[in-house]
Amino acid sequence: MLFRRFEGQNGEIGVRDWTILISNAWSAHFLPDANLRDTGLVCREAGGHANTGSWLPRRSLSMHALVFVEDGCGVYIDDANASGIRVNAPAVISLFPATAHEYGPVDPGWRVRWILFEGIATRAYEASALWTRAEPVQPATDQLASRLDEPFRRLRELAASPSRRSQALASTLTHQLLRI
């Protein structure tokens, strides 16, 4: 993927050409204004792809993420679940900061969308059991894919025209996606 750093008219730093389609894959990266971090939750990345076999290597993130599995099946592995958890769509995988994990599809593959986010609001969401470290894979309703379409369409649009306003709106969409 090709990313170019830029400085906007109001001094904000961002990246242009975030959204790049490669074989039905896309990713939008947000570099939020420092003041937006005080709002409690910021979206750092959103994306999606269809995958027929490759796994992400074992890694730890510095922020939270949700992976929405819309179609297909796969496996999720972390230290607490070393033998793996079967993931059958529709499902949501919750990824926590500093938790080493890996996941990927099994034959015939899967279609996923994801968001990466951070902020103090994540503590409130975790305390209210919106997601839990003990059960990182949760089943979702059959309407998952249709409920994701509009928020992810908007995230792609917002990433294409970076500004403080688009960053704030991306954070609002992240709150919406956390409730799905």
C-alpha positions as CSV (number, residue, x, y, z in Angstrom):
1,M,0.0,0.0,0.0
2,L,1.1,3.5,-0.7
3,F,0.7,6.2,1.9
4,R,1.8,9.9,1.7
5,R,2.2,12.2,4.7
6,F,0.7,15.6,4.4
7,E,0.2,18.8,6.5
8,G,-3.2,20.4,6.2
9,Q,-4.2,24.0,6.1
10,N,-4.8,24.1,9.9
11,G,-1.5,22.3,10.7
12,E,-3.1,18.9,11.1
13,I,-0.9,16.0,10.1
14,G,-2.4,13.1,8.2
15,V,-2.0,10.6,5.4
16,R,-3.5,10.8,1.9
17,D,-4.4,7.9,-0.4
18,W,-5.3,5.7,2.5
19,T,-8.1,3.8,0.8
20,I,-6.5,1.5,-1.8
21,L,-8.4,-1.4,-3.4
22,I,-6.3,-4.5,-4.0
23,S,-8.3,-7.7,-4.8
24,N,-11.3,-6.6,-2.8
25,A,-9.2,-5.4,0.1
26,W,-9.1,-1.9,1.5
27,S,-7.8,-0.1,4.6
28,A,-8.3,3.4,5.9
29,H,-5.9,4.9,8.4
30,F,-6.7,7.8,10.6
31,L,-4.1,10.0,12.4
32,P,-6.4,11.9,14.8
33,D,-5.7,15.3,16.1
34,A,-4.3,15.3,19.6
35,N,-7.4,17.2,20.9
36,L,-9.7,14.4,19.7
37,R,-8.0,11.9,22.0
38,D,-9.8,13.8,24.9
39,T,-13.2,12.8,23.4
40,G,-12.7,9.3,24.8
41,L,-12.5,7.2,21.7
42,V,-10.7,7.6,18.4
43,C,-10.8,5.4,15.3
44,R,-7.3,4.6,14.1
45,E,-8.0,2.2,11.2
46,A,-10.8,0.5,9.4
47,G,-10.8,-2.0,6.6
48,G,-12.0,-5.1,5.0
49,H,-11.1,-8.0,2.8
50,A,-12.0,-11.5,1.5
51,N,-9.3,-14.0,2.4
52,T,-9.0,-17.6,1.2
53,G,-6.0,-18.8,3.2
54,S,-3.4,-16.4,4.6
55,W,-3.2,-15.8,8.4
56,L,-2.0,-12.7,10.1
57,P,1.3,-13.5,11.9
58,R,1.2,-13.7,15.7
59,R,1.2,-10.1,17.0
60,S,0.2,-7.8,19.8
61,L,-1.6,-4.5,19.1
62,S,-1.1,-1.3,21.0
63,M,-4.9,-0.6,20.8
64,H,-8.2,-2.3,20.7
65,A,-9.7,-3.9,17.6
66,L,-12.9,-5.6,16.5
67,V,-12.9,-8.0,13.6
68,F,-16.3,-8.6,12.1
69,V,-16.4,-12.0,10.4
70,E,-19.3,-11.7,7.9
71,D,-18.9,-14.9,5.9
72,G,-17.0,-18.1,6.2
73,C,-15.1,-19.6,9.1
74,G,-11.7,-19.6,10.7
75,V,-9.7,-19.9,13.9
76,Y,-8.6,-17.5,16.6
77,I,-5.6,-18.3,18.9
78,D,-4.1,-16.4,21.9
79,D,-2.2,-17.4,25.0
80,A,-5.4,-18.2,26.9
81,N,-6.8,-20.2,24.0
82,A,-3.7,-22.0,22.7
83,S,-5.7,-24.8,21.0
84,G,-7.8,-22.2,19.2
85,I,-11.4,-21.1,19.0
86,R,-13.4,-21.9,16.0
87,V,-14.9,-18.8,14.4
88,N,-18.1,-19.3,12.4
89,A,-19.7,-16.3,10.7
90,P,-21.4,-14.2,11.7
91,A,-19.1,-13.5,14.6
92,V,-17.0,-10.7,16.2
93,I,-13.4,-11.2,17.4
94,S,-12.4,-8.7,20.1
95,L,-8.6,-7.9,20.2
96,F,-7.1,-6.3,23.3
97,P,-3.9,-4.2,23.6
98,A,-0.8,-6.2,24.5
99,T,-2.5,-9.6,24.0
100,A,-0.5,-11.8,21.6
101,H,-2.9,-13.4,19.1
102,E,-3.3,-14.8,15.6
103,Y,-6.2,-15.6,13.5
104,G,-7.2,-16.6,10.0
105,P,-9.6,-18.4,7.7
106,V,-10.0,-22.1,7.0
107,D,-11.1,-23.5,3.7
108,P,-12.9,-22.0,1.8
109,G,-12.0,-18.6,3.5
110,W,-13.8,-15.7,5.0
111,R,-14.9,-12.1,4.5
112,V,-14.0,-9.7,7.4
113,R,-14.1,-6.0,8.2
114,W,-12.3,-4.4,11.1
115,I,-11.7,-1.3,13.2
116,L,-8.8,-0.3,15.4
117,F,-9.5,2.2,18.1
118,E,-8.2,3.6,21.4
119,G,-9.2,6.0,24.2
120,I,-10.4,6.0,27.7
121,A,-13.9,5.0,26.7
122,T,-12.6,1.5,26.0
123,R,-12.4,1.0,29.8
124,A,-16.1,1.8,30.2
125,Y,-17.0,-0.5,27.3
126,E,-15.0,-3.4,28.8
127,A,-16.4,-2.8,32.3
128,S,-19.9,-3.0,30.9
129,A,-19.0,-6.4,29.4
130,L,-19.6,-5.1,25.8
131,W,-16.7,-7.4,25.1
132,T,-14.7,-9.7,27.3
133,R,-11.1,-10.9,27.3
134,A,-12.4,-14.3,28.6
135,E,-14.5,-14.8,25.4
136,P,-12.8,-13.0,22.6
137,V,-15.0,-14.6,19.9
138,Q,-18.7,-13.9,20.1
139,P,-21.5,-14.9,17.8
140,A,-23.3,-12.1,16.0
141,T,-26.8,-11.8,14.5
142,D,-27.4,-12.9,10.9
143,Q,-27.9,-9.2,10.0
144,L,-24.2,-8.4,10.8
145,A,-23.1,-7.8,7.2
146,S,-26.0,-5.5,6.4
147,R,-25.5,-3.5,9.6
148,L,-21.9,-2.9,8.8
149,D,-22.4,-1.6,5.3
150,E,-23.3,2.0,6.1
151,P,-20.7,2.7,8.8
152,F,-17.9,1.2,6.8
153,R,-19.0,3.1,3.7
154,R,-18.8,6.3,5.7
155,L,-15.4,5.5,7.2
156,R,-14.0,5.0,3.7
157,E,-15.5,8.4,2.6
158,L,-14.1,10.1,5.7
159,A,-10.6,8.7,5.2
160,A,-10.6,10.0,1.6
161,S,-11.0,13.6,2.8
162,P,-9.0,13.9,6.1
163,S,-9.8,16.8,8.4
164,R,-10.6,17.3,12.1
165,R,-14.3,16.9,11.3
166,S,-13.8,13.6,9.5
167,Q,-11.7,12.3,12.4
168,A,-14.4,13.3,14.8
169,L,-17.1,11.6,12.7
170,A,-15.0,8.5,12.4
171,S,-14.9,8.3,16.2
172,T,-18.7,8.6,16.3
173,L,-18.9,5.7,13.8
174,T,-16.6,3.7,16.0
175,H,-19.0,4.1,18.9
176,Q,-21.8,2.9,16.6
177,L,-19.8,-0.2,15.5
178,L,-19.0,-1.1,19.1
179,R,-22.7,-1.6,19.7
180,I,-23.2,-4.0,16.7
